[in-house]
Amino acid sequence: MIPPWQFLGMMKPAKAMTVRLSADQAEALETVATVEGQAVSEVIRAAIAEHIETRKKDPTFQDSLKDRIDRAQRLLGG
């Protein structure tokens, strides 16, 4: 069986997405990016990568992920 966290890494090539932020969040994000000398998109990608890594290490999340995978496999007859 494939470890559940590997499903998180099975991504297609880059995909454009739209995120709606409050004016305050957008301003704070732009400030962080400017101070760090990075593009806003890089700051967002780094935050998302950090969030995913945190979830990979979270036992509660892993249990929920395993349950979801098991349910999906049962639905597919596996």
DACORMO-V8676 format. One record per backbone hydrogen bond with DSSP energy under -0.5 kcal/mol. CO is the residue of the C=O (numbers start at 1). NH is the residue of the N-H. Records with the same first field share a line. If there is no record, write none. Layout:
CO: NH  NH
This chain:
3: 6  7
4: 7  8
5: 8  9
6: 9  10
7: 10
9: 11
19: 21
22: 26
23: 27
24: 28
25: 29
26: 30
27: 31
28: 32
29: 33
30: 34
31: 35
32: 36
33: 37  38
34: 37
39: 43
40: 44
41: 45
42: 46
43: 47
44: 48
45: 49
46: 50
47: 51
48: 52
49: 53
50: 54
51: 55
52: 56
53: 57
55: 58
57: 59
58: 62
59: 63
60: 64
61: 65
62: 66
63: 67
64: 68
65: 69
66: 70
67: 71
68: 72
69: 73
70: 74
71: 75
72: 76
73: 78
74: 77
